[in-house]
Amino acid sequence: MADFTFAGKRIKSATRQQVELPAGRLPSGTQLSLAVEVLHGAEKGPVLWLSGAIHGDEIVGVEIIRRVLERLDARRLSGTIIAVPVVNVFGFVTGSRYLPGRRDLNRSFPGSVRGPLASRLARLFIDEVVDVSDIGIDFHAGSDDRTNLPQVRGNMDHAETHRLGLAFGAPLVLHSKTIKGTLRDVALKRGKTIILFEGGEPRRFSEQAVAVGVMGTLRSLEALGMGGIVGVVPDPPAKAPTLSRSTAWVRASRGGIFRLETELGSYVTKGGRVGMIADPSGRGGSEVRARSTGVVMGHSVNPLVHQGDALVHIAEFA
């Protein structure tokens, strides 16, 4: 197969190469850059990007991508994989969701070459990664003291997205609209197929989420006809994913200590009890009940809550 050109560098077929994309300089003068692993296969096929840590504290994708790369051999691959384990390099190093100025990278796309660091980083990723790819898998975790059930999100009304979302094999597949400024929104407008994986909590390699993310990514490669897998090819999941088109948060009716009485993946019914809120001494207890029927797709991991705080996230059934 012909060489693949990435960021001005030529990558020969059936090889793996690391490429550094300069992204700017820190106030110290230190160069900030994206480390990219490019696997260019031996046969023709699609170009797939894998991206992690767009929010710097959501690091589960870093480990997923590392383990996926361990299982791949460019000599067996059809097509090309562009893997960017850490997109928000500044937030990753500082342990923060954000970039300077508290800017959210996943609200900064498509970005600008003359904007602040978040905008420049977004523009770099679009120009060098998204625009040369056909398909993307973007990895995220829960945010702000929340954990998520491993799940795939995307526009499930789009046939190829729907096919890829189900092939991934996460326990939950969620149809979700895009938000302006997100990577998914801009990629879709550029004609790319993209799914978003969510799982685990910030600043943690949640093992369940990592395992589901790795197996799902390998299944996606098989579904795309890319192959390249060393060792056993993962089977489809024993249980078909649950498909949901809407979600709802259960919120705290009062402040206090929240004691969760359900778990990720549990089935709950409307009006069913999911926890209790009480004073630290246990006085003044108040039951927390589900407002809809569905699957627990996320919940707070911080027991200290204020009135109105989001406690349990439910993927609703029609």
C-alpha positions as CSV (number, residue, x, y, z in Angstrom):
1,M,0.0,0.0,0.0
2,A,1.1,3.6,-0.6
3,D,2.8,5.6,2.1
4,F,0.5,7.6,4.4
5,T,1.3,11.3,4.9
6,F,0.6,12.7,8.4
7,A,1.6,16.2,9.6
8,G,4.1,16.4,6.7
9,K,5.8,13.0,7.5
10,R,5.6,10.0,5.3
11,I,4.8,6.7,7.0
12,K,5.4,3.5,5.1
13,S,2.9,0.7,4.9
14,A,2.9,-2.0,7.7
15,T,4.7,0.3,10.1
16,R,4.1,2.2,13.4
17,Q,5.6,5.6,14.0
18,Q,5.3,8.3,16.7
19,V,4.8,11.9,15.5
20,E,5.0,15.0,17.7
21,L,2.6,17.8,16.9
22,P,3.8,21.1,18.3
23,A,0.9,22.9,20.1
24,G,2.5,25.9,21.6
25,R,4.7,27.0,24.5
26,L,4.1,27.3,28.2
27,P,5.1,30.5,30.1
28,S,8.3,28.7,31.1
29,G,9.2,28.4,27.4
30,T,8.6,24.6,27.4
31,Q,7.3,23.2,24.2
32,L,3.8,21.8,24.4
33,S,3.0,19.0,21.9
34,L,0.7,16.1,21.1
35,A,2.3,12.7,21.0
36,V,0.6,10.7,18.2
37,E,1.0,7.0,17.3
38,V,0.3,6.3,13.7
39,L,-0.2,2.6,12.5
40,H,-0.3,2.4,8.8
41,G,-1.5,-1.0,7.6
42,A,-0.4,-3.3,4.9
43,E,-3.7,-3.2,3.0
44,K,-6.1,-0.4,2.1
45,G,-8.9,0.5,4.6
46,P,-10.4,3.4,6.5
47,V,-8.5,5.9,8.6
48,L,-9.6,5.7,12.2
49,W,-8.6,8.1,15.0
50,L,-8.7,7.3,18.7
51,S,-8.6,10.2,21.1
52,G,-8.3,10.4,24.9
53,A,-8.2,13.0,27.7
54,I,-9.9,15.8,25.8
55,H,-10.9,16.7,29.3
56,G,-7.5,16.5,31.1
57,D,-8.8,14.7,34.2
58,E,-10.8,12.1,32.2
59,I,-7.8,9.7,31.8
60,V,-9.6,6.4,31.2
61,G,-9.0,6.8,27.4
62,V,-5.3,7.0,27.9
63,E,-5.2,3.5,29.4
64,I,-7.7,2.1,26.8
65,I,-5.7,3.4,23.9
66,R,-2.4,2.0,25.4
67,R,-3.9,-1.5,25.8
68,V,-5.5,-1.4,22.3
69,L,-2.1,-0.5,20.7
70,E,-0.5,-3.4,22.6
71,R,-3.0,-5.7,20.7
72,L,-2.3,-4.4,17.2
73,D,0.2,-5.2,14.5
74,A,0.5,-2.8,11.6
75,R,1.5,-5.7,9.3
76,R,-1.9,-7.2,9.8
77,L,-3.9,-4.0,9.6
78,S,-6.1,-2.8,6.8
79,G,-6.2,1.0,6.8
80,T,-4.6,3.4,9.2
81,I,-5.0,4.2,12.9
82,I,-4.1,7.6,14.4
83,A,-4.0,7.3,18.2
84,V,-3.8,10.4,20.4
85,P,-3.9,9.2,24.0
86,V,-3.7,12.7,25.5
87,V,-5.3,15.6,23.6
88,N,-5.5,18.1,26.4
89,V,-1.9,17.8,27.4
90,F,-2.1,20.9,29.7
91,G,-5.0,19.6,31.7
92,F,-3.6,16.1,31.8
93,V,-0.4,17.3,33.4
94,T,-2.2,19.6,35.9
95,G,-5.0,17.1,36.7
96,S,-7.6,19.5,35.5
97,R,-10.6,19.2,33.1
98,Y,-9.7,22.6,31.7
99,L,-7.1,24.6,29.9
100,P,-5.8,28.1,31.0
101,G,-8.7,30.6,31.6
102,R,-10.9,27.7,32.6
103,R,-11.6,27.0,29.0
104,D,-13.2,23.6,28.1
105,L,-11.4,22.1,25.1
106,N,-14.6,20.2,24.2
107,R,-16.5,23.5,23.8
108,S,-13.7,25.0,21.7
109,F,-13.9,23.2,18.4
110,P,-13.2,23.9,15.5
111,G,-10.9,26.4,17.1
112,S,-8.6,29.1,15.7
113,V,-4.9,29.4,15.0
114,R,-5.0,32.9,16.6
115,G,-7.1,32.1,19.7
116,P,-6.1,31.1,23.2
117,L,-4.4,27.8,23.9
118,A,-7.7,25.8,24.0
119,S,-8.7,27.2,20.6
120,R,-5.3,26.6,19.1
121,L,-5.2,23.0,20.4
122,A,-8.7,22.4,19.0
123,R,-7.7,23.8,15.6
124,L,-4.6,21.6,15.5
125,F,-6.5,18.5,16.3
126,I,-9.1,19.2,13.6
127,D,-6.6,20.1,10.9
128,E,-4.1,17.3,11.5
129,V,-6.2,14.4,12.8
130,V,-9.9,14.8,12.1
131,D,-9.6,16.1,8.5
132,V,-7.4,13.2,7.4
133,S,-9.6,10.5,9.1
134,D,-12.9,8.8,8.2
135,I,-14.0,7.6,11.6
136,G,-13.3,8.5,15.2
137,I,-13.7,7.0,18.7
138,D,-13.4,9.6,21.5
139,F,-13.0,8.4,25.1
140,H,-14.4,10.1,28.1
141,A,-15.2,9.5,31.8
142,G,-17.5,10.9,34.4
143,S,-16.8,14.4,35.6
144,D,-17.0,16.3,38.9
145,D,-17.1,13.5,41.4
146,R,-19.3,11.3,39.1
147,T,-18.9,7.8,37.7
148,N,-20.4,6.4,34.5
149,L,-21.5,3.0,33.4
150,P,-19.5,2.1,30.3
151,Q,-21.6,3.4,27.4
152,V,-21.5,4.6,23.8
153,R,-23.0,7.9,22.7
154,G,-23.8,9.1,19.2
155,N,-26.4,10.0,16.6
156,M,-28.1,6.6,16.5
157,D,-30.4,7.9,13.6
158,H,-27.2,7.7,11.4
159,A,-27.0,4.2,10.0
160,E,-23.2,3.8,10.2
161,T,-23.0,5.3,13.7
162,H,-25.8,3.0,14.8
163,R,-23.9,0.0,13.4
164,L,-20.6,0.9,15.0
165,G,-22.2,1.8,18.3
166,L,-23.9,-1.6,18.6
167,A,-20.7,-3.4,17.3
168,F,-18.7,-1.8,20.1
169,G,-20.7,-3.8,22.6
170,A,-20.9,-1.5,25.6
171,P,-23.7,-2.3,28.1
172,L,-25.5,0.9,27.1
173,V,-25.9,2.7,23.8
174,L,-27.3,6.2,24.1
175,H,-28.8,8.3,21.3
176,S,-27.7,11.9,22.0
177,K,-27.7,15.2,20.2
178,T,-24.5,17.2,19.7
179,I,-23.5,20.3,21.5
180,K,-22.0,23.3,19.7
181,G,-18.3,23.5,20.1
182,T,-17.8,19.8,20.8
183,L,-15.5,17.5,18.8
184,R,-18.4,15.3,17.9
185,D,-20.5,18.2,16.6
186,V,-17.6,19.5,14.4
187,A,-16.6,16.0,13.2
188,L,-20.2,15.3,12.1
189,K,-20.4,18.5,10.2
190,R,-17.2,17.5,8.4
191,G,-18.9,14.2,7.3
192,K,-17.1,12.0,9.8
193,T,-18.6,9.0,11.6
194,I,-17.9,9.3,15.3
195,I,-18.9,7.6,18.5
196,L,-18.1,8.7,22.1
197,F,-17.3,6.3,24.8
198,E,-18.0,7.2,28.4
199,G,-17.0,5.1,31.4
200,G,-15.6,5.3,35.0
201,E,-14.7,8.4,36.9
202,P,-12.1,11.2,36.6
203,R,-8.5,10.7,37.6
204,R,-8.9,6.9,37.7
205,F,-8.2,4.0,35.5
206,S,-11.6,2.4,36.3
207,E,-10.9,-1.3,35.4
208,Q,-14.4,-2.2,34.3
209,A,-14.5,0.9,32.0
210,V,-11.0,0.2,30.6
211,A,-11.8,-3.5,29.9
212,V,-15.1,-2.6,28.1
213,G,-13.4,0.2,26.2
214,V,-10.5,-2.1,25.0
215,M,-12.8,-4.9,23.9
216,G,-15.2,-2.5,22.3
217,T,-12.5,-0.8,20.3
218,L,-11.2,-4.1,19.0
219,R,-14.7,-5.2,18.0
220,S,-15.1,-1.9,16.2
221,L,-11.9,-2.6,14.2
222,E,-13.4,-5.9,13.2
223,A,-16.7,-4.3,12.2
224,L,-14.8,-1.8,10.1
225,G,-12.9,-4.6,8.3
226,M,-9.5,-3.3,9.6
227,G,-8.3,-6.3,11.6
228,G,-4.8,-6.0,12.8
229,I,-5.5,-7.7,16.1
230,V,-2.9,-9.9,17.7
231,G,-4.3,-12.8,19.6
232,V,-7.9,-13.7,20.2
233,V,-10.5,-11.5,18.4
234,P,-13.2,-10.6,21.0
235,D,-16.6,-12.1,20.6
236,P,-19.8,-10.0,20.6
237,P,-21.0,-9.4,24.1
238,A,-23.2,-12.1,25.6
239,K,-25.9,-9.6,26.2
240,A,-27.1,-7.1,23.6
241,P,-26.5,-3.5,24.5
242,T,-29.5,-1.5,26.0
243,L,-30.5,1.3,23.7
244,S,-31.9,4.5,25.2
245,R,-32.9,7.8,23.6
246,S,-33.4,10.0,26.7
247,T,-31.9,10.4,30.2
248,A,-33.0,12.0,33.5
249,W,-31.2,13.1,36.6
250,V,-32.5,12.4,40.1
251,R,-31.6,15.5,42.2
252,A,-31.3,16.1,45.9
253,S,-34.4,17.6,47.5
254,R,-32.3,18.8,50.5
255,G,-28.7,19.0,51.6
256,G,-27.0,16.4,53.7
257,I,-25.2,13.0,53.5
258,F,-26.4,10.9,50.5
259,R,-26.3,7.1,50.9
260,L,-26.6,5.4,47.5
261,E,-28.7,2.2,47.5
262,T,-28.2,1.3,43.8
263,E,-25.3,0.8,41.5
264,L,-24.2,1.3,37.9
265,G,-26.2,-0.9,35.4
266,S,-29.0,-1.5,37.9
267,Y,-32.6,-1.5,36.6
268,V,-34.8,1.0,38.5
269,T,-38.5,1.8,38.2
270,K,-40.3,5.1,38.5
271,G,-40.9,5.8,42.2
272,G,-38.4,3.2,43.3
273,R,-36.0,4.1,46.1
274,V,-32.4,4.7,45.1
275,G,-31.0,6.2,48.3
276,M,-31.4,8.3,51.4
277,I,-30.3,11.8,52.4
278,A,-29.9,12.6,56.1
279,D,-28.0,14.8,58.5
280,P,-24.5,13.6,59.5
281,S,-26.1,12.2,62.7
282,G,-28.7,10.3,60.7
283,R,-31.6,12.6,61.7
284,G,-34.1,14.0,59.3
285,G,-33.8,11.3,56.7
286,S,-35.4,11.8,53.3
287,E,-35.9,9.1,50.7
288,V,-34.5,9.6,47.2
289,R,-36.7,8.0,44.5
290,A,-36.3,7.5,40.8
291,R,-38.4,9.9,38.6
292,S,-38.4,7.4,35.6
293,T,-37.9,3.8,34.7
294,G,-34.5,2.7,33.2
295,V,-30.9,1.8,33.9
296,V,-28.5,3.6,36.2
297,M,-26.0,5.1,33.8
298,G,-24.1,7.3,36.3
299,H,-24.1,8.6,39.8
300,S,-22.3,10.9,42.2
301,V,-19.4,9.4,44.2
302,N,-19.4,12.3,46.7
303,P,-21.8,11.7,49.6
304,L,-21.8,15.3,50.6
305,V,-24.7,17.0,48.7
306,H,-26.5,20.3,48.5
307,Q,-30.1,20.8,47.6
308,G,-30.5,20.4,43.8
309,D,-27.3,18.4,43.3
310,A,-27.3,15.7,40.6
311,L,-27.3,12.3,42.3
312,V,-28.3,9.5,40.0
313,H,-28.4,9.5,36.2
314,I,-31.0,7.3,34.5
315,A,-31.1,6.1,30.9
316,E,-34.8,6.0,30.3
317,F,-36.8,3.3,28.4
318,A,-39.6,4.2,26.1
